[in-house]
């Protein structure tokens, strides 16, 4: 009932802003995850190994901090709205061009450029949404906003299921250009951040001084980046190679892979929404820690389940906890952020964490080649279980030593 009341408390401008930010992140994630479903056919087309093609994922993640920095600075200087529209157009065009990559080198270059666009979207969208929403509604809508990522994964699974059998992997990336249409909605319905607008009218929009930022907020920023490194190892470590694990180690085909990923994406969406909402009562750090503990306990049925039904249940519950913790991130980082750098701080900390975790998929693919099963095939299950056990412990520790700014007024 409280969640329903918070939904009803939003005015039309706040609803339009939130919908635009959610869709921007969801469609960004859709474009990113399409690659994870087609590592095998891309490797066949370009004559490369799966770890080599997985480097495209790594490269995208590595370039995201550059996008967060560029578009974050633009967002702090010129407002959140216009840089957000430019960013969405940019990453959509890069996605479309990927479909026509003539060779592997151009394919990698385009995925790197896409990473710049992907890196810029989250920080702008999260700051615009959090600055536009009522304080008491932040926890719930933080959880929903972050699940744009899981919703994007769900959309990627649906697009893969429908498009790939008929048009191959290149057809997926043509479909991935559709997010550009979202700009029309933002242009027509979404206002500028009221916090940034108020500061501009009061002539309080800060000049960007990197040296002063490091001196005043350097320790906080390093902490946020370390926390986001662990978070990104958690999400990418449980998602990026999961479709490959289902295909290569469990023997599932296109339809089964799609159905399983759709179900655990629904778990992610539910988890992010529920835990994000509860973080308004429990606190941000406590919600993260509880989610990480539960995730660690779920590892056996998530990856080693003997039956398909138990594997599906484990995947649903695992992503409920993983994205439950992630549901706290947009509001937590924006509350920790210095006010003058809210366009840059959350997004850059998040994407630097992505950069540090950029090798997650490639590392897991490499480790799987060394932890082989009895039949000589790569052991993706053992690799993913070991990596995620360490990652959950790191998140528990980092969340426990951090600050709590729940309910901070902007």
C-alpha angles and dihedrals in degrees: 000000000000091000091051090050091052091051090052092048092068120095122221095266092051091048093048091048093049094047091051093049092046093049092045091057094040094052090044089055091046090058092047098048096049088081092056091061096053106041090120099051092042090052089052094048095049097034094241136131122254093251089053092052090044085063085075087067090048092049093050091052092046092055096049096086089058090054092046090051096047098043093037091058090047089050093052092047105037104021132266101270107063096041088050091056092048090049094051092051091048098052092043092055091049089051091052093048090052088068090064099043105143096201143008095265093056089044090057092045092053092047088052091052090046087055090059090055093044091051093055098051103064099053094047094044095046095048092045091050097044093045091050099048130081113263095242091053097054098093095053095043093043088059093047093044094053090049087067080087092057090041087054089052089051091051090048090054091050093047090048091049094050105031107032099064090054105032106019127226095313091059089058092062093048088056087047091067092072095092088080087078089066089074089070090058093047092048092052104036113019122085127204120273107282091216093054091042092052092049091049092051089049089047090241099126103128125238110236109254110171094186093052091046092054092046095049103033106016098113093047091048093050090051092050091049092050091049090050090048090059091044092052092048086053097051100036091040091058097039118028098067097026094096089049090049090052091050103039102032104027098032099232121159130220097283095045093046091050094048094049093048091047091054095049090044087058087053089053093051092049093046096049093048096046098043092042089054093046091050087071087067104026098040129250099268096045091051091051093048095049091049092050093049091051091046092054091051090051096057096098096057093035096062110006100044109140095212131052092235092054091044090055091048091049092050092050093049094042093054090044088062098036094051090035088066090043090053088071094052103083094052095037095053093043091050091048092047123103106249096237093054102040091120091055109025102063096040096044093047089048094048095044085057086052090051092052090048094041093109093054096105094040092046092050092047089050094047091048088058088057099041094060127179125238091270091054095252121131113274103227093165096058092043095051092045094052095046094048093048090060092043094053090052090051092052092050091052096045094046091049095056096043134095127267118219100164112165095010111167117239 
